[in-house]
C-alpha cells in the first residue's frame, strides 16, 4: 500500500522533532503535528524558561556578595514583568528556530490537534493522512490533585505566565520541579514555603545530597515543611488563598503552586482506535524498540514514562529514526549513567548510583565526601557549603556514582559523566591532576573514605 507519509509524528517536542528531522534526513517522507507550541515542554514551559528564571533569582545573591569584593551597590529593584517579557521573547525566538529546523529538513508541519483514526491513519484539521509508521511523542502535563479548591492552584505551566510575582507562595511537592520553583520564588523576593508530604524531598537522590540541600535551603531562609499536605484551598474575599492542611493547620498565601507529578498527555488522541496499551501508571506501553502493542505505532519521551529528561527523549527519537530508516547506524539507547541536574539554589549535579542504590545492588561500597565553603564566598559573610561525593566499588575500584551540591554542579558533573561512562576507577580520579583553584578539583583530591 502507498502511504502519504513514511512517518507521521504527533508532538513537536524534543523527541518528536529529533525523530522527524533525522528520519527526513535519511530519506523518509515525514510529517509532524503540533497543537500547542514548537519545542514542547522543555522549550516553552520547562527546562529553558525555568533556567532563565533561576538565573534571575541568583542575582539577589550576587548583589549581596559583591560588597565583599569592594563593590558598593545602590538598592536593587526587581521587576517581574521585565523578566517574563524577556523570557517570552527568547522562547518565541526558539520557537522560530524549531520551525526552521523542521521545514529546512523537508518535514511537513501540520499545526493542529492530531488524532489517530486507525493504526495507519491520522486526522487533523478535518483532513486524514495515512502513514506506514505513527510516532506518539506528546509528552506529559502537570497534574493537580483532586482536592476542594484545586481550581485556585496553579501548576508549572501557569507559573511562567503570572502577571506579577506573588508576595506569599506555597509550593507543594518534593521533586525537582518543586525544589527549583521554591528557589526561584524565594530568590526573587517572595515569602516562600515548600510543603512536602514525605519526610524529606528529592526521593531517589543520594541521601547526602538530600540532607545537604535541606540544610542549605534552610540557611537561606526558605521555609521547609515536611510531612505536610493540603486538604483544601479556599479563596478569601480579598483574593488571597487559605490552605487548610490535613493536620488542621491553616496557611495563607497569594499563590499555591503544585508540582506533584505529571501525567502522559493522551487527551483525545484516539488510541482507543488501535491496539495500543497503557501501563498501570497510564503511560504508553512500549518494548525496547519503542514499539507499542500496535506494530505500526511507536512512542517515545515523557509519554512512555521511563526517564523523563529532554536529552533522553532526543536519544530515543534518534534511535527510532535510525532503526526505521538507517538501520546500519542503529544503536539502542543506553539508560545507564545518565547525568542530570536540579537547578535548585544551590544546584545539584549527579550521575550514576546513589550510595543507597549501590548497597542495594550488593556492592561493597566506599564513600568519599567533601564539604567546603567555595573560594568565592571567603570574602563574604555567606556560609553556604558545597558537597561533593563519590561512591566507589571497594572490590573493583570503579566509581559507581558522582554527586554534587553547589555552584555550577551540572556543568561540572557533565564532564565527570563521560569518565563514569567510560568505566573510570577511583585511581583514575586520583591520578588526574586538578585544575587549580577550582571547586571541580576536589573530585580528584579526595583520598580518605568517610564510610563504607
N, C-alpha and C positions, 0 to 999 in steps of 0.2 A: 504493500500500500504506500502511496506517495503522501507524505505528511507536509503540512505547511511549514513546520519547523522541526529540526532535529532535536532541539532542546528548548523547552519553554520554562522559564524561571519565574516563580511567583515570590516576589520580595527583592527589592533593590538595596538591601543592606550589604554589609561587608562580604558575607559568604556568597550571596546571590550574585553580586556584581563580579566578584573574582571568578566564580564558575562561568558566568556568561562571557566575560571578556576573553578568558583563555580558551573556552570552547570555540568561540568565534575565530580566535587566532589560529586554532587547529583546523579551521575549515568548515566548522559546523554552521548551520543556519540557526540562529538563536534569537529568541525574544525574551524580554524581561517585562513583567508587570509590577507596577508600584502604585499603591493607593494613597500614600502619605507624602513621604519625603525621601529623596535620593540620599543614600548613605546609611539609612536605617537608624537604629537606636544610638549606635556609637557616635556618629557624626552630629546627630540632631538633639538627642535628649539623653546622652550617655557620656562616654569617655571624654570626648573632645570639649564640649561646653563645661563639663564638670571640672576638668583640669584647668580651664581658663578661670573658673570661679575660685578654685584652690589657689591659683597664682594671686588672684585679687585679695584673698583672705590673708595670704602670707605677708603682704606689705605691712600690716599692722606690727608684726614682729620686727621687720627690717627697720621701720621708723624708730621703734623702741630701742633697738640695739645700736643704732647709728651714733648715739650720743657717746658711747664708749670708744668710738673711733674718731672723736673730735668734731662730729657734725652737730650743729645746733639747728634744729628744725622748728618752724612755726607750728601752730596747731594744725594737725592733719584732718581733713574733712573727706568723708567718703560719700559718693553719690551712686546709689544702686542703679538708677535709671541709665546712667552713662555706661556702667559695666554691662548691663543687659543689652543696650543698644549696640555696643561694640561687639559683644558676643554674637548677636544676631547677624551683624554684617559679615563676620567671619564665617558663620555657618552657611549663610547664603552663598558666599564665595566657594565654599567646599561643595555645596550642592551643585553648583555650576561645573566644578571640576569632575564630579562623578558623572554628570550628564555627558560631558565631553569624552570621558573615558569610555563610556558605553557606545556612544554614537560613532566615535572615531575607530572603535574596534569592529564596527559593522553590525552591532547588535540593534535589533528593532526594539524601541522603547514604547510600551503601552502604559499610559497613565490612567489608572482607574482600578476598581476592585475586581480582581480576577477570581473566578470560581471554577472549580473542577466539575465538569459535567459527566465525564466518564474517564476511564483510565488513559485515554489518549486525546481528550478534548477539554479545552478551557474556554469559558465565556467571559468576555469583558466588554463593558460599554455596549451591550446588545449584540456584539459580534462573537462568532465562535471560530476557534482556531484548533487545528489538530497538531499533535506533536508526538514524535516517537518516544521522547522522554519528557517527563514533567518533574521539575525540582522544586520542592517546597522549602523556602528559606524565609519564612515570615516572622521569625524571631519571637521575642517574648513581650509581655506587657505587665506593668506593675499591678499588683492587686492589693486592695484594702479589705481587711476582714469585715464580715457582715455583722457589724455592731450598730446599735442605735446611734444615729447621728453621724454615720460614716460619710454622709454627703458633705459634711463640714470639713472633712480632712482632705489633704492633697497627697499625691504621690510624686515620684521623681519627675514625671513628665511636666506637671504643672509648676514645679519648683523653679524651672528655668525661665518661666514667663510671669513670675509675680510682678505686679506693678510697683510694689515698694518692699523694702526689707522689713519684715515683721520685727516688732520690738521684743516679743517673747515667743520662742519657738519650742514646741515639744517634738522631738524626733523619736519615732517609735521603731525599734528594730535592733538587731545585733549583728548584721552582716556588714560587708564593706561599704555598701551604699549609705547605710545609716551612719556609720562612723565618719565617712567622708563628708556628708552633708552637715553633720553636727559640727565638724571642724570649720566648714565654710561659714555657716551661720554665726558661730561663736567668733571666728576671726574677723568677720565683717561688723561685729558690734552688737549682735542680737543676744539677749539673755537666753541661753540655750540649755535645755535639759534633754539628756538621752535616756530613754526608757527601754529596758530590755527585760523580757520575761524570764530569762535564764540567769544563772549565777555570774556569768562573765561573757562578754561579747566575742565575736570572731571565732565561733566554734569551727574546729577543723584546722585552725592555725596552730603553730607551735605554742606550747604553754608559756614559755618565757616571753614570747612576743606579745601575747595577750595581756599578761600581767604588767609588762613594761609599759605598753601603751596606756593601760588603765592608769598607772602611776603618773605618766607624763601629762595625760589629759586632765587629770585631777589637779596637778600643779598649775596648769593654765587656767583653772577656774571653771572648767566645763563641769556641769552638774550631771554626774553619772548615777542613775538609779536602776539597780539590778533587781531581779525578782519582782518586777513591777509591770503591770499590764492594764490597759484601759478597758473599762467595761462599757462606757457610753460617753458621748460627746454632746454637749448642749450649747446652743448659741445664745448668748446673752443679749439683752436689749441694746447694749452699746456696741454690739458687733463682736465682742471678744468671745472666746470659747472656754467652756468649763469642761474639763476632762475628769470624769469620776473613775478612779482605779478600782480594781477588783477587791482591794482590801478596804475600800471605803474612803480613802484619801481623795482630796479634790485638788487639782492643779489648774491654774488659769493660764491662758496663752492667747496669742493673736493668730497663731498658726499651728496646726497639728499635722506633721509630716510623717507619713507611713512609708517605711522601707522594709516591709515584712515578706518579701518574696515576689517572684514574677511567674506568670503563667504563660504557657505557649499560646501564641496568637493564631488561633484557628477559627475565629468567628466567621461564619458564613462562607467557609472555604469549599464546602461541597464534598468533603472527604467521605461523607456517608454514601456518595455515589460510587465509591470504589471499595476495594478490599483492604485499604489502609487500616492498620490497627494502632491503638494508643496503648501506652503502658499504664501501670496503676497510678502513676502521678499525672497522667493526662498528656504526656509528651508523645510525639510520633515515634513509633517503634521501628527501628532500623537494624540491619545487620552490620557486619564490619565493612561492607561496601556502600553503606548509606542507602541500601535498598529497603523499601517498605515491603509489606506483605503483598502489595500490588507491584508486579515486576517492572512496570513502566514508570513507576513513581518513586522518586528518591527524596530524601530530606537531609538537611544539614543545619548546623548552627544552634542557636538557643532553642529552636523548636523541637530538637531531639533531646535536650536536657542533659547532655553529657558534661562537657567542660564549657561553661558559658562565658567565654572570653573572645574578644574580637579576633586576635591572631589565630585562635583555634578554628573559628569559622572560616577564616581565609585559607587555612591549610586544608580544611575539609572541602571547600569549594574547588581548590586546585586539584585535590585528589580525584574528585568526581569528574572534572573536565578531562584530566589525563586518562583516567580509566576508560571513559566512554569514547574519546576522540583521538587520543595519542597514547595507546596502551603501552608502547615501548618505553615511555617516560614515567609510567605509573609507579608510585611507591606509597604504601599506606601511611597514614598519619600516626606518628609515634606520640602517645599521650604521656610518656614518662618524662620527667624532668621539665615540666612546663613552668617557666618562671612567671611570677605575677607580682603586681604592686598594688598596694592600697594607698591612695593619696589622702590619707589622714594627715593631720599636722601634729606630730612628725610623721613622715612617710614610713611605710612598710615595704620591704622588698624580700621576696622569698622564692626559693627553688628547691625541689627535692623533698625528701621525707622530713617530717617533724620528728622530734625526739620520741614522742609518743608512738607515732606510726612505726618508726624503726624498731622500737622494742616489741611492738605487737607482731611485727614480721619475723621476730626471732633473732634479730641482730644483736651481737654483743657490742654495746654502744659506749663510745667515748664522746664526751661533750666538751667543747671548748667555747668559752664565753668571755666577752669583754664588755664592760660598761664604762663609758668615759664621757667627759664633757668635751664637746668638739672645740677645736682650736679657735674657731671664730667667736665662740662665746666667752673666751677667757678675759676679754677686755670689757665684758658686760656683766650685768647682775643676773642674767638669765642662768638658771641652774639646770636646764634641760640636759639629759644624758642620752647618748647613743648606745644602742645594744647591737652587738654582733655575735653571731653564734654559728658554730659548725657542728654538725652531727656526723660522727665518723664510725665506721665499722672497725672495731678493735682487732678483728681477725685478719681482715684484708687490707686495712689502712685506707680503704676507699671512702671518699667524702660522700655521704648519703644525702645531706641537706645543708643548706646555707640560708641563714635568716638575718635580717637587719631591720632595726627601727631607728630612723634618723634621717637627716637631710640627704636628699638625692639617693635614697635607698634603692629605688627602681633602676636608676642609671647605673649604680654600682653592681647590683645583682645581675643585670643583663649580661655583663661580661663574664661573671662567675658561672652563669648558667651554661656557657659554652664549655667551660672546664669540666663541670659536672657531667654534662652530656658526653664528653669525651672520656669519662671514667677517671678523672683526676683523683689522686690519693692525697692524704694529708702531707706526705713527704713532698709531693709536687708543690703544694702550697708553701711548705717550709723552705723549699729551695728557690722559690720565686722571690726576687728582690723587690721590695716595696717602692712605691712612688712616694717620696717624702717632701714636705709634710702633707699628708692627706689622711682622711678618715679611712679610705679604702685599704691602706697599707696594713691596717690592723688585722685584716683577714689572713695576711701572710706572716704575722708575727706572734700569733697565739701559740704558745708552746706547751702549757700545762693544762691537762684536762681538769675540769671542775667537778665532773660527775660521771657516772657510768652505769 
